[in-house]
């Protein structure tokens, strides 16, 4: 079963993302609330896809992205950013992000991006 890791410091946002993923048929969902937790979980679980918030306390999403890509150059990481963070999105893509989603997002649009990177659930 494909694993997806959600990394966001806001519990509400993790819940919204999890709900959308579950509706889309994904069941192996991991959650981390900060960069340190995300890196530990990434090393242990090797998720197939990471949904990573850009703005978090402690390590930023960009820092976490760089560390994930240095561990696993083929990692699929979709950055999640709030409206108005276009410069951060550019930085993220340059640092190795696969794609990005702007928050707040529409559930259908969100799932199209996820399914673009996870064509098979099994």
Long-range contacts (C-beta under 8 A, 24 or more apart in sequence): 1-27, 1-28, 1-121, 1-122, 2-26, 2-28, 2-48, 2-49, 2-118, 2-120, 2-121, 2-122, 3-28, 3-29, 3-30, 3-45, 3-46, 3-47, 3-48, 3-49, 4-28, 4-29, 4-30, 4-47, 4-48, 4-49, 4-50, 4-51, 4-114, 4-118, 5-29, 5-30, 5-31, 5-32, 5-38, 5-41, 5-42, 5-45, 5-47, 5-49, 5-50, 5-51, 6-30, 6-31, 6-32, 6-51, 7-31, 7-32, 7-33, 7-34, 7-35, 7-37, 7-38, 7-50, 7-51, 7-52, 7-53, 7-56, 7-61, 7-64, 8-33, 8-51, 8-53, 8-56, 8-80, 9-33, 9-34, 9-53, 9-56, 9-57, 10-53, 13-53, 13-80, 13-103, 17-51, 17-80, 17-110, 20-107, 20-110, 20-111, 20-114, 21-114, 23-107, 23-111, 24-111, 24-114, 24-115, 25-121, 26-114, 26-118, 26-121, 34-58, 34-59, 35-59, 35-60, 35-61, 35-63, 35-64, 38-64, 38-68, 39-64, 39-67, 39-68, 42-68, 42-71, 42-72, 42-75, 43-71, 46-72, 48-76, 48-118, 49-76, 49-77, 49-78, 49-114, 49-117, 49-118, 50-75, 50-76, 50-77, 50-78, 51-78, 51-80, 51-101, 51-114, 52-77, 52-78, 52-79, 52-80, 52-97, 53-79, 53-80, 53-81, 54-79, 54-80, 54-81, 54-82, 54-85, 54-88, 54-89, 54-92, 55-81, 55-82, 55-85, 55-88, 61-92, 62-88, 62-91, 62-92, 62-95, 65-92, 65-95, 65-96, 65-97, 66-95, 66-96, 69-95, 69-96, 76-117, 76-118, 78-113, 78-114, 78-117, 80-105
